[in-house]
Amino acid sequence: DRVTEDELRMARREILGDLQTQWKERDQTESSSLADEARDHFLLAAPYVDDRDEVALAAALLQTVTVEDVREAIAAMFPAEHLDAVVAATRPAPGFRWPW
């Protein structure tokens, strides 16, 4: 339960930014990726959503996610009785020194 509203806001921005980049670069998408989506649509009955609709749908859905939703999802994915440690880092802060 250490997730904050600011962290959720930053995550929303990052997700939407990634999707918007994907939309802008749609003409550069490898055909194998498009083929995979078509395969999943026909063989697995996975819905096909084009990039523009995916951005709009994600923007609408992300606004409905609350900090409590995220906390509950984390608790379900990482039950405390089975959790020793979870560490995630994108890059060390300037001046950071590893202890080893």
N, C-alpha and C positions, 0 to 999 in steps of 0.2 A: 504493500500500500504506500509506496514511496513515489508513485507516479503523480505528477503535478499537472495542473491545468496548462501551465506554460509548456511543459514537455509535450503534452497532447497537441497543443496549438502548433508547435514546431514540427511534430510528426505529420500533422495534416498538411502543412505547407510543403514538406518534403515529398510526400506522396503525390500531391497534386502537381508539384513541379516536375516530378519524374514522368507523370502521365502526360503533362503538357509537352514535355520534350519529346516523348514518344510520338505524340500527335504531329508535332512539327517535323519530325524525321521519318514520318510514315512512308515516304517514297524511297527510303533507304533500307527498309525492312527486308531482311533476307527471305527469299522465297521459301526456304525450308521452315521458317517460323510460321509463315502463312499456311503452308501445307499442314503443319502440325495442328493449327487451329481448325482447319477444315476437317482433318481426320477426327479430331476430338468431337467436333460438332456432329458428324455423321455416325461415328461408331459408338460414342459414349453419350450421345444426346446432350452434350455440353452446349449451352447457349453460345451463339456467336454474337459478339458485341464489337462493333467497329471502334476504332480508337477515339473518335470524336464523342460517340455516345458513352464510352467508358469514362472519359474525363467528366462529362456532365453527371453521370450516375455516381461516380466516386465523390464528386464535389457535394452532391446532395446527401449521400449516405454518410460521409465523414462528419457532417455537421450534426448527425444524430448520435454519434459515439460519445459517451461520457467517460470521465475519469473512472467512475465506478465500473463501467463496462470493461475498461482496460484492466483494472485491478482484478476483477472477477476472472477474466480470461487468463491472466498471468497465474492466478491461484490455481485454476483448473489445469493449466499446462505444466506447472511446476509445483506440485503439492509439497508443502513444507516438510512432511515426514520423509520425502525422498530427495530433498534438496541439500546438497553439501555446499555448492557455490555456483553462481552464474556470474561470469565476467564478460562484459562486452565493451569494446573500445574501438573507436574509429582511428584515433591517433593520439599519442601522448601530448599533453599540454607543453608549450614552450618551456624549456628548462627542466622538464621532468627527467629524473634519473631512475632507471630500473634498480631495484635493491640487490640484484645479483651481479 
